[in-house]
Amino acid sequence: MQSWAWLALIHAGGEIAAVQAWMHQAFYPVLLLILIIASLGVPIPEDIPLIVAGVLLRTEDGIASWYGTILVALVGVLTGDLVLYMLGQRWGADVVNHRSVRWIVTPDRFTRLSRRFRVHGTWFCFFGRFLLGVRAAMCLTAGATHFPLWRFLLADFTGALLSVPLFIGLGYWFAGVIPQLREYMRDVQVVMWIGGGVALLILALVYRARRRRRKARAGTTKAAATSSTDIR
């Protein structure tokens, strides 16, 4: 199994319990709602509910069907994207001034994304939907720059058609390892906190040492300049 797939499963392992409990109550509505919310720019990775859906398809007989799950998931991920596109199309370049979406796309970011649309077009739209934090801004910018709707839908749908079955399949085929991944994730988080603390300490020491060297060099230069002035 590729390393990125393991990372997706490990990441899902930390959140899967809560999402799984919700989807036990109402599989299709909860799946649809979470994916729509995620696609509207809320920082919720869409891979988590998709992996949970795959796990439940494997472990809960009769809870849902493969075709129904994929269809609902596609509708969920595309609905939010289309809403953002329409908002961008309606507001145009003024989209960056609206409070409701200002946290998604800033003026500087809008300028950069607009430039990428002019250069890469459909390819940027296709790959942008796979990046958390970029996807929502990409959809708004696509609409605001009047990127053709049919090209936007084609690229977005093609990307979703690849990612949705993939993550559902990961959850289905590796459902048995999710509990172990939860425990592993806890250990990884502890190690990450310790490692992050050590890294910050090292950076602080390096910064302090460089600052002292700069002060020492500045003092030496000032002393040399003073000495030269005195000689004259």
C-alpha positions as CSV (number, residue, x, y, z in Angstrom):
1,M,0.0,0.0,0.0
2,Q,1.3,3.5,-0.9
3,S,2.5,5.7,1.9
4,W,-0.1,8.4,1.1
5,A,-2.9,5.9,1.5
6,W,-1.5,4.9,4.9
7,L,-1.3,8.6,5.9
8,A,-5.0,9.0,4.9
9,L,-6.0,6.1,7.0
10,I,-3.9,7.2,10.0
11,H,-5.4,10.7,9.8
12,A,-8.9,9.3,9.6
13,G,-8.2,7.1,12.6
14,G,-8.1,10.1,14.9
15,E,-11.6,11.3,13.9
16,I,-13.4,8.2,12.7
17,A,-15.1,7.3,16.0
18,A,-17.2,10.5,16.2
19,V,-18.1,10.5,12.5
20,Q,-19.0,6.8,12.6
21,A,-21.4,7.4,15.5
22,W,-23.2,10.0,13.6
23,M,-23.4,8.0,10.4
24,H,-24.8,5.0,12.4
25,Q,-27.9,7.1,13.1
26,A,-28.5,8.4,9.5
27,F,-25.9,7.2,7.0
28,Y,-26.8,9.0,3.8
29,P,-28.0,12.4,5.4
30,V,-24.9,12.7,7.6
31,L,-22.6,11.7,4.8
32,L,-24.2,14.3,2.6
33,L,-24.2,17.0,5.2
34,I,-20.6,16.6,6.2
35,L,-19.3,16.6,2.7
36,I,-21.3,19.7,1.8
37,I,-20.0,21.5,4.8
38,A,-16.4,20.4,4.0
39,S,-16.8,21.6,0.4
40,L,-17.9,25.0,1.5
41,G,-14.5,25.8,2.9
42,V,-14.8,24.5,6.5
43,P,-11.5,22.9,7.3
44,I,-12.9,19.3,7.4
45,P,-10.9,16.8,5.2
46,E,-13.5,15.1,3.0
47,D,-11.4,11.9,3.2
48,I,-12.6,11.2,6.7
49,P,-16.4,10.8,6.1
50,L,-15.6,8.9,2.9
51,I,-13.3,6.4,4.7
52,V,-15.9,6.1,7.5
53,A,-18.5,5.3,4.8
54,G,-16.2,2.5,3.5
55,V,-15.7,1.1,7.0
56,L,-19.5,1.0,7.6
57,L,-20.1,-0.7,4.2
58,R,-17.7,-3.4,5.3
59,T,-18.7,-3.8,8.9
60,E,-22.5,-3.0,8.9
61,D,-24.5,-5.3,6.7
62,G,-27.4,-3.5,4.9
63,I,-26.5,0.0,6.2
64,A,-26.1,1.3,2.6
65,S,-25.2,0.3,-0.9
66,W,-22.0,1.0,-2.8
67,Y,-23.8,2.8,-5.6
68,G,-25.9,4.9,-3.3
69,T,-22.9,5.8,-1.2
70,I,-20.9,6.9,-4.2
71,L,-23.8,8.9,-5.6
72,V,-24.5,10.7,-2.3
73,A,-20.8,11.4,-1.8
74,L,-20.5,12.9,-5.3
75,V,-23.5,15.1,-4.8
76,G,-22.1,16.3,-1.5
77,V,-18.6,17.2,-2.6
78,L,-19.9,18.9,-5.8
79,T,-22.7,20.8,-4.2
80,G,-20.6,23.0,-2.1
81,D,-18.1,23.5,-4.9
82,L,-20.9,24.7,-7.2
83,V,-22.3,27.0,-4.5
84,L,-18.9,28.7,-4.1
85,Y,-18.5,29.0,-7.9
86,M,-21.9,30.7,-8.2
87,L,-21.1,33.1,-5.3
88,G,-17.8,34.0,-7.1
89,Q,-19.6,34.5,-10.4
90,R,-22.2,36.7,-8.7
91,W,-19.7,38.9,-6.9
92,G,-16.9,38.9,-9.4
93,A,-13.6,40.5,-8.3
94,D,-15.5,42.1,-5.4
95,V,-15.7,38.6,-3.8
96,V,-12.6,39.5,-1.6
97,N,-14.6,42.2,0.1
98,H,-17.4,40.0,1.4
99,R,-17.1,39.1,5.0
100,S,-18.7,35.7,4.6
101,V,-15.9,34.4,2.3
102,R,-13.0,36.8,3.2
103,W,-11.5,34.1,5.4
104,I,-11.4,31.8,2.4
105,V,-9.8,34.1,-0.2
106,T,-7.8,37.3,0.5
107,P,-7.1,39.9,-2.2
108,D,-3.5,38.7,-2.5
109,R,-4.6,35.1,-2.7
110,F,-7.2,36.0,-5.3
111,T,-4.6,37.6,-7.5
112,R,-2.4,34.6,-7.3
113,L,-5.2,32.1,-8.0
114,S,-6.5,34.2,-10.9
115,R,-3.0,34.1,-12.5
116,R,-2.9,30.3,-12.2
117,F,-6.3,30.1,-13.9
118,R,-5.0,32.1,-16.8
119,V,-2.0,29.9,-17.1
120,H,-3.2,26.4,-16.2
121,G,-7.0,26.7,-16.6
122,T,-8.7,23.3,-16.3
123,W,-5.7,21.5,-14.9
124,F,-5.5,23.9,-12.0
125,C,-9.2,23.4,-11.4
126,F,-8.7,19.6,-11.4
127,F,-5.7,19.4,-9.1
128,G,-6.9,22.3,-6.8
129,R,-9.9,20.3,-5.6
130,F,-7.5,17.7,-4.0
131,L,-5.9,20.3,-1.7
132,L,-7.4,21.2,1.6
133,G,-7.4,25.0,2.0
134,V,-7.0,25.6,-1.7
135,R,-10.2,23.9,-3.0
136,A,-12.7,26.5,-1.7
137,A,-10.6,29.5,-2.7
138,M,-10.2,27.8,-6.1
139,C,-14.0,27.4,-6.6
140,L,-14.6,31.1,-5.6
141,T,-11.9,32.3,-7.9
142,A,-13.2,30.2,-10.8
143,G,-16.6,31.9,-10.6
144,A,-15.2,35.4,-10.0
145,T,-12.9,35.2,-13.0
146,H,-15.8,33.8,-15.1
147,F,-14.0,30.6,-15.8
148,P,-16.4,28.6,-18.1
149,L,-18.9,26.7,-15.9
150,W,-18.8,23.6,-18.1
151,R,-15.0,23.3,-17.8
152,F,-15.2,23.9,-14.1
153,L,-17.8,21.1,-13.7
154,L,-15.9,18.8,-15.9
155,A,-12.6,19.2,-14.0
156,D,-14.3,19.1,-10.6
157,F,-16.4,16.1,-11.4
158,T,-13.5,14.2,-12.9
159,G,-11.4,14.8,-9.8
160,A,-14.3,13.8,-7.5
161,L,-14.9,10.7,-9.6
162,L,-11.4,9.6,-8.8
163,S,-11.1,10.6,-5.1
164,V,-14.6,9.5,-3.9
165,P,-14.5,5.8,-4.8
166,L,-10.8,5.7,-3.8
167,F,-11.3,6.8,-0.2
168,I,-14.5,4.8,0.2
169,G,-12.5,1.8,-1.0
170,L,-9.6,2.5,1.5
171,G,-12.1,2.4,4.3
172,Y,-13.7,-0.7,3.0
173,W,-10.6,-2.8,2.4
174,F,-8.7,-1.7,5.5
175,A,-11.6,-1.4,8.0
176,G,-9.9,-3.9,10.3
177,V,-6.9,-1.8,10.9
178,I,-8.7,1.4,11.9
179,P,-8.8,0.6,15.6
180,Q,-5.1,-0.1,15.7
181,L,-4.5,3.1,13.8
182,R,-6.4,5.0,16.5
183,E,-3.9,3.8,19.1
184,Y,-1.0,4.4,16.8
185,M,-2.3,8.0,16.1
186,R,-2.3,8.8,19.8
187,D,1.4,7.7,20.0
188,V,2.2,9.6,16.9
189,Q,0.6,12.8,18.3
190,V,2.7,12.5,21.5
191,V,5.9,12.1,19.5
192,M,4.9,15.0,17.3
193,W,4.4,17.3,20.3
194,I,7.7,16.3,21.8
195,G,9.5,16.7,18.5
196,G,7.8,20.0,17.9
197,G,8.9,21.2,21.3
198,V,12.5,20.1,20.7
199,A,12.5,21.8,17.3
200,L,11.2,25.1,18.7
201,L,13.9,25.0,21.4
202,I,16.6,24.4,18.8
203,L,15.3,27.2,16.6
204,A,15.2,29.5,19.6
205,L,18.9,28.7,20.5
206,V,20.0,29.2,16.9
207,Y,18.2,32.5,16.6
208,R,19.7,33.6,19.9
209,A,23.2,32.7,18.8
210,R,22.8,34.4,15.4
211,R,21.5,37.5,17.1
212,R,24.5,37.6,19.4
213,R,26.9,37.3,16.4
214,R,25.1,40.1,14.6
215,K,25.4,42.3,17.7
216,A,29.1,41.4,18.0
217,R,29.8,42.2,14.4
218,A,27.9,45.5,14.6
219,G,29.9,46.4,17.7
220,T,33.2,45.6,16.0
221,T,32.2,47.7,12.9
222,K,31.2,50.6,15.1
223,A,34.4,50.4,17.1
224,A,36.5,50.3,13.9
225,A,34.6,53.3,12.5
226,T,35.1,55.3,15.7
227,S,38.9,54.4,15.7
228,S,39.2,55.6,12.1
229,T,37.5,58.9,12.9
230,D,39.8,59.5,15.9
231,I,42.9,58.8,13.8
232,R,41.8,61.4,11.3
